[in-house]
Amino acid sequence: MKVAQICGNSGVMSLLRRSPLPPAALFAGPDGVGKRSAALALAARWNCRRPVDDDSCGVCVSCVKAEAGNHPDIQLFLPEKNVIKIESMRELAREAHYRPFEGTARFFIIDQAEKMTEEAANSLLKTLEEPPDTSHLALVTAYPNRLLSTILSRCQSFAFHALTREEIAGYLASSGASDGVQLRAAFADGSIGKALALDLETLIKDRDAALELLEAWTKSRVFEVIFKRLEAAPFRADIKSRDRVKTYLELLQSIAEDLYFLMVHTPDRVVNLDRRERLERLADDLTLDWVRNLLYHIGQSYWDVEHYVSPLMCLETLWLRADAR
């Protein structure tokens, strides 16, 4: 991938494609916004044999190897079983002292750097403080606050931000995506990774079930109506699962937030674009205080589910707790 193909964060990418990476860099920002791809693209750019317009050519031997993931001077370190162990960082420290095999510089990229054990992080300190002239280290993380202060102090930080809906939709369209581009972009929370990973069919089915539950409650305000719906498909099996109830609560939150956006006249922030007419009808029948109260109790119910209160009880009692009457 070329640097120019990285979606979003144009300011930081423009800076980094013109100037080589510092010896120790920290790429920090939300998950799925292209931090790792950016680090790999920059490593390819600075090892390219025939760079064009401050970018890799994409066709030289170095670029072909970088694209295939087998360039000897570009190494990517990933967690194994959700952790980065000291052995991996000791290997990095050894490798960093070798001169480039084929390119002009060696690049060592540590993805999800926050998953380094304390021992692994400490073993990296000397390399970060005194890296060889031809080696560059890039730590990639969505949680910089979880890194040791001694690691942070040795790295030059570059901030990556969530992408706009327009940027994500444009990326999806240019990548050949055809199903629900705008909806994927709306639900992506600024993350291309999340947009690509969405099971749109399941999301729509679950979201519609949650919306119908909210519509039923606001129409009747009778708990028996909710009880009967939860005893029927699709909820009957799902409400026994903690994860499934958390999914419904998250979708209810997105619906309630959309109601708020409609009520305060910021419709461009609505996520459930394909159900806007139904949401507008709901918003006309509710008050801002009721929606705010609902959002508060959705949060409380989510906390309860995570702390081992019965998921069935959490979803059932939400409606009684949230009713403003």
MARLUM-158436 format. One record per residue (C-alpha): x, y, z. Coordinates in steps of 0.001 Angstrom, whole numbers, plus 524288, in hexadecimal, padded with zeros to 5 digits. Example, Ala and Ser with C-alpha at 12.3 -4.5 7.8 and 13.67 -1.06 7.14 Angstrom:
<sites>
8300C7EE6C81E78;835667FBDC81BE4;
</sites>
This chain:
<sites>
800008000080000;804BF80D947FC8B;8047E818C580637;7FAD781FDD7FD64;7F159814817FEF4;7F04C8164280DA4;7E2CD81B968107B;7E184827878192B;7EB3982E058225E;7F0B48357F816D3;7F83883F3481F4C;800B5835668265E;8024782CF881A38;80696838AC81212;810D383BD581C57;815FC82DF381D66;816DB82B5D80ED4;81FBB8374180D30;8285D834E88190A;82DF1827D781D78;82847821BF829A2;82F898256883619;8379B81A8A83C38;82C9C817A8845E4;81EA381B258422F;81194818FA848CA;80580817FB84020;7FA0E81A0A8495C;7EBA781AAE84635;7DEEC812F5845EF;7DE708050584103;7DC4E8030983292;7E07D8106682D7E;7EC5180B7D825E7;7F7AF80D3D82F64;7FE328003582C56;7FBA6801B681DC3;801A680F4C81E79;80DF180A2582523;80F7B7FF5981B02;80D03808B280FB2;8171681240814F2;8210580758816A6;81ECB803828086E;81FBE811B680417;82CEC813D780A8C;832808073E80514;82D1B8093E7F75D;837AF809617ECE6;8306D812B77E3E4;8279081B5A7EC39;81DBC823DE7E50B;817B7830457EACC;81C3382D257F8A8;8164D81F937F7C4;81A33811BD7F457;819BD80DF27E606;812AB801387E8D6;819CF7F98D7DE4C;8283B7F8AB7E1F6;82D937EC697E86A;82D5F7F2DF7F5CC;81F177F72D7F46E;81AD17E9C57EFA1;8212E7E33C7FB5A;81B5C7ED38804B1;80DC27EB047FF11;80F727DC4880077;813DA7DDD180E9B;821327D79080C93;82A5F7E33780BCE;8365A7DFDA81426;837607EDD48191F;8292A7EF4781D4C;825137E73282907;817A37E71F82F48;816077E26683D54;8086E7DE1584187;8032B7D8E984E73;803167CA3885023;7F7A17C57B85842;7F4717D3A985B47;801DB7D70C860B6;80F187DB9685BB3;819847D43986328;827597D7DA866BC;82CF67CE1485CF8;827357D5AE85195;82C9B7E29C8565E;83A027DC99858CA;839C07D7C884AC2;836447E58F8463F;841637EB5484E44;84B1D7E1E984809;8460A7E40783A3A;846147F2D183BA2;854E57F2EC83C7C;856AA7ECAE82F1F;857FA7F57682356;84D8E7F4CF818B1;84E037E8AA8103F;8486A7EEBF803E5;8427F7FC11806A4;8471F808E080C52;841B6806A281A00;83BD87FC30822A4;82E297FDD782831;828DA7F6B483412;81A3A7F86F83628;8140B7F3FF842EF;805587F31A8415C;7FCA87F3CF84D7F;808A97F81685504;800987F97C86178;800937EA9A86229;80F117E9ED86536;811B07E3EE8725C;818F07ECBD87BD3;8251C7E47D879CD;823D77E5A086B05;822197F45886BC4;82DBA7F60A874C6;836437EDCC86BC7;8334A7F760860D3;8373A803BF86810;8458E803E48643F;8425C801B2855E3;8386780CBE8562F;841F3815D485CDF;84DAC812D985437;848B880CD784783;852CB80A3B83CDB;853568148683224;84D1380BAF8280B;841FE806518306B;8349680C048333F;82AD78071883D45;81C5B809F283C4F;813558066A8478D;8050A805B48439C;7FA6A8068C84DF0;7EC8E80AB2850B9;7EFCB80B8D85F42;7FC15813B98614A;7F862815BB86F9A;7FB098073D871CE;809368087F86DA3;813EC80ADA8778D;8175C8191E8795A;8256C8157E8764C;820FC81074868FC;818DA81C9386623;823DE825CC869AD;82CDF81F6A85FC5;823898203685433;81F2D82B5E84B82;8106382A8484B54;807A982BD683F59;7F91082CDB841A1;7EF9B825CA838AE;7E1458296A8394A;7D44E822D083663;7D05F824068281F;7C47282B5B8236B;7B8D28242981DD6;7BBE282A0D81094;7C9F4824F981108;7C5828174F814C9;7BAAA8170380A9B;7C43E81B978003F;7CDFA8111D8040C;7C39A8067A803D4;7BE7F80AE77F6A2;7CC2880B767F0C5;7CEE27FDD97F628;7C3537F8477EEBD;7B9D67F7067FA13;7ABDF7F7457F549;7A3397F3B1800D0;79F187FE2880A6A;7AABE80728808BF;7A448812B380F91;79EFE80A4B81A9E;7AC25803C881CBC;7B2918111F81D45;7A8728160082709;7AA3180A548302B;7B90680A2D82EF8;7BC11813D9839F3;7C6B7819AD8316B;7CD5780C8282F14;7CF5B8065A821BE;7D2847F99E82896;7C5467F98882F39;7BE457FD6B822AC;7C44E7F1F281B69;7C1C77E84D8266F;7B3547EB6F82811;7A9DD7E0578258E;79FEB7E99481FE4;794F47DFA981E75;795C67DB9082CBD;797587E9958314F;78B0E7EDF282A2D;7834C7E26582F58;787857E4F483D68;785D67F39D83C26;778087F221836DD;774927E9068420E;779907F32384BC1;7723A7FE0A844CA;7658F7F63F844E8;7674D7F40B8537A;768C8802A2855C8;75D16805AB84D15;754C07FBCC8546B;758548019E8618B;7562D80FCE85DBA;7490080C44857E9;74392804C486398;74C518073986F90;7472F7FA0D87455;7516E7F08C87954;7495E7E4CD8750F;74B757E8F9866EA;75A407E8D0868C1;759A27DBFD87032;752427D54486536;75BBC7DA4F85AF8;7677D7D5B5862AD;761507C84E86403;75FF27C74E85533;76A007C65C84A3C;774157CB9984859;775CC7CF5B85696;771E47C2BF85D5A;77F117BC1C85B1C;787347C87D85A93;783A27CE05867E7;78A957C2AC86E75;7976B7C72386876;79F047D20786EDE;7A5A77D5C78620D;798E87D60885A63;7924E7DEB58646F;79E0C7E7E4863F5;79C637E88485537;78E097EC3C8568F;7916C7F68E860AF;79BBE7FC61857B2;791DD7FCED84C9C;787A38030585573;791A180D348592E;7943A8107E84AE6;78585811D7848A2;783A881A6C854A1;78F26822EA850A8;78909824848432D;77C5B828EA849A3;784278330B8510B;78AE0837C184499;77DBE8395383DE4;778118409B8497C;7834184A5C84A0E;7831B84C1C83B42;7901C845C1837CB;78B2D83B3182E77;79870839E9827C1;79D0783292833EF;79293827FE832C2;7986081A4F83194;78C678123F82E1E;78AAE8191582124;7820380EA081B3E;777D9810118260D;7776F81EC0826E2;768D2820098241A;76562816CC82F31;76EB981DE583820;768A182AFC834B4;75B2F825D083821;76060820CF84518;7673182DA6847F3;75A6E8350B845E7;753F082CFA850AF;75ECB82E0085AD0;765208387386313;7738483B97863E8;7735B838648726C;76DAC82AE386FC4;77833827F3865A2;782DD82CD886EB9;77D678244987990;77D08818A38706C;78B4D81AA886C9F;78F3A81B4E87AE3;7886A80E9587E34;78D96807A487231;79B0F80AD987786;7973A805D0884E8;791CD7F94387F1C;79E467F72E87747;7A6467F8DC883B8;79D847EF0E88AAB;79F1E7E4F987FCB;7ADE17E6648804B;7AD717E47888F07;7A60A7D7A788E53;798287DBE4890C6;78EE07D2ED88966;78EA07D79787B1D;780157D44D87A76;77D577DCC088667;785827E7EE88107;77E187E89887435;770C57E6CF87A88;772237F0E788545;778747FB1587C74;76B027FF84877F6;7658C8014E8858A;77196808A688A20;771DC8117F87E3F;763908155E87E3D;7628C8239788255;7545A822C2886AB;
</sites>
